[in-house]
Amino acid sequence: MELYFADPDNIHDSHATFDAFESQHILKTKRKKLGDLLNFTDGEGHFFEGIIVALKPALKVEYHLKEKNLSSDFKLTLAVGFIRQQRIDFFIEKGTELGIDRFYLFASNNTNYYTENTSRWQKIARQAIKQSLRYYLPSISTIISFKDLLEKSSAYNNKFIALQNSTNTMMDIIRDQSFKSGEDILFVIGPEGGFESFEIDLALKNNFIPITFGKYRLRTETAVLTAASYINLLRT
Amino acid sequence: MELYFADPDNIHDSHATFDAFESQHILKTKRKKLGDLLNFTDGEGHFFEGIIVALKPALKVEYHLKEKNLSSDFKLTLAVGFIRQQRIDFFIEKGTELGIDRFYLFASNNTNYYTENTSRWQKIARQAIKQSLRYYLPSISTIISFKDLLEKSSAYNNKFIALQNSTNTMMDIIRDQSFKSGEDILFVIGPEGGFESFEIDLALKNNFIPITFGKYRLRTETAVLTAASYINLLRT
């Protein structure tokens, strides 16, 4: 199946209009024509099936089917220290494929990079939901300080911080704990330089569970995908 | 810790010489000097500690410590259908970080790409073992046909083929099966176009266990990393 994306603001009265990027892809690359069938999502859980009814001034589809898909039984948030742009792009793409529901990018004491590029990341995430046939677009935002991240963490039932020296493994978590439907999970992965000990202390005081992904040193973006893969084990 | 790489052919009589790429990195980027301490591996399980004793004609280190590290208790091979070069580079890097011991790249009926670039991939893997502080370089080779892959598979105790429609999940495998030390695991991940039904039949006849990574469509390279993450759960 091929799945396209229409902004929810551009869907009403049984019609959706597509932006220039998506229209170009549908008409030029995929060579769709007036009257052709098209499947699309709004990234808010809906699947639509419709017919192309206009090409100009914007590609327009009249839909005859609209289905609501349930989101996964628990939400997964990854909070990740800023790293190089290219590596952020990468974990946004792969992490979206793997079903991360929310990304926070944060700065901490050992942060060496900073880039605020939400619109670029959202474009990448949009491509990734189309690819993986998901109907929910993750939210992506930046948090300036580690302290703000800890404040946000109070909304989560299950909070983990990746620390190489921890003795808790994900296998322990999988064996011992069952996440309840509706409970939210937060994973915090540090920047390349890791966390300072005062930051770790703060996290522990805020009821984070330290967790190791093994004795080898993983790059930040690799740890993100490992966390997402682990959580998917619990979802399948 | 910083870890460097010396080709095992260039290590003898308590001395190692480094190639141009590695020397440049050690001397120019890391600004190491005569008399400095250096940690390195040969990618065959050894960790060395030594002192820089010459800069020309090649960077030379005399080592005073040589330790053998055991390889992981079971070996993981990923056989992956050819995909775009950039995406192969990517899963070689990340898969090496995650402890894949052997990569096979194979062609099957729906293969649209072919590239034979072993020396490039080995360079990427070399960087990745340094990054993740691993002492074993994965082997990387290409297999021309799916049939040849099935022949090679006879050497493995545990054989899995990723199929989206399968009902076996990795969670079932983790719960039910314990891999014995010394047993080898083979995961086969198809190319972008997936497998033909005759290929799936052949795999099943060859005792492959079909396994799903969930209901969402993962890109080939994402499935590779998911498989590696899952197996790491059993290793930690």
Interface residues (C-beta under 8 A of the other chain):
Chain A: F90 K94 E97 L98 G99 Q131 S132 L133 R134 T169 M170 M171 I174 T212 F213 G214 K215 Y216 R217 L218 R219 T222 L225 T226 S229 Y230 N232 L233 L234 R235 T236
Chain B: F90 K94 E97 L98 G99 Q131 S132 L133 R134 T169 M170 M171 I174 T212 F213 G214 K215 Y216 R217 L218 R219 T222 L225 T226 S229 Y230 N232 L233 L234 R235 T236
